[in-house]
Every structure is written in structure tokens, then in C-alpha cells.
Amino acid sequence: MALSAFDHLVVRVGDIEEGIATYRDKLGLTLDRTDESKALGIKQAFFNLPGGGFIEVVAPTDPSSAVGQALDKRGEGIHTVAFAVDDLDAACATMKAGGAQIIGEGGPQVFVHPRSTHGVLIQLSTK
């Protein structure tokens, strides 16, 4: 599996405004934009990183959403680590062969690492 680039990191928080303040004021990152996905049941804040990639801070608007459930079960923290790969099909096959659980089919592929104790998702896509 050839990773070609870090793409982004998703961090789940309970309060989007507090999350924004943390990454902006304590880490010195510049808020690029905010958004809301009704389909995913989340509010989002995006911070571009020097050298590429970004951090997406998310807070649930719906407690039954994937982020809401993860927040309830595991608390605040890393939700997804996303990488670009040269060959998505080959990378998916390698991860499946290694025991990773796939979530969904088509487009970017999301896996749960086979030895993860915190349910961190690994997302693969082509750039």
C-alpha cells in the first residue's frame, strides 16, 4: 500500500465553538471556514495546515449520527485520519487482507484499523 500524502485529520468535539477556540487560540491555526452537514449530522470547522492538508473539527448536531455516537462512546478526540494513495483498489485489498474492517463501498474507502482500541477511522482516497 503506497501512501502518497497526508490529506486530513478529523477531530470530534462536544462544542464546535470551544473546538474552534482551541485550534485557533491555543494552537495558532487560522480558521478557513465553517460548515454544517445535515446529512452527516455535524457542524464543521476547517483549519488548513502549512505544507498541505487540513484539520477538520466536528461536533454532532444529531446525537444519533456517527460522530454523536462516537462522542458518546469514546469522548472527544481523533475521529478520522485520511491519506491519499496511489492505487485505491490495491490499498483497499491490502488493508482488507490485514484484517481491517471496511465501512461502505465506492469512492473514498473508510476502514477501522484491525487493532484499534479507540475506533479511529482510516480513510483512503486518490488525490
Secondary structure, 3 states (H helix, E strand, C coil): CCEEEEEEEEEECCCHHHHHHHHHHHCCCCEEEEEEECCCCEEEEEEECCCCCEEEEEEECCCCCHHHHHHHHHCCEEEEEEEEECCHHHHHHHHHHCCCEEECCCCCEEEECCCCCCCCEEEEECC
